[in-house]
């Protein structure tokens, strides 16, 4: 079976890659990664191909050709909690608090 993997250097992705390497049914694993994947290099398996790819919003035709024929994809790409932008998380929370306050004031005045 041919499966694509992203995020192979992270906690979840490295666990998935370890499991994929051990599964005899999986014969081809193209890995999309922002950096080299040590576990893939150590496996010395010709069916594992690390493709360094920095822009996960864009995929050119050359890259898509390398992924053709895949039966599925495990998308384990992410960022650590320390890299999460606090503004991204707190903006909706502030909006919800403001809306709750406005709704409360509207019911008091009605």
Secondary structure, DSSP 8 states (H G I E B T S, - for coil): -EEEEE-TTSHHHHHHHHHHHH-TT--EEEEEESS--HHHHHHT-TTEEEEE---TT---HHHHHHHTT-SEEEE-----GGGS-HHHHHHHHHHHHHHHHHHHHHHHH-
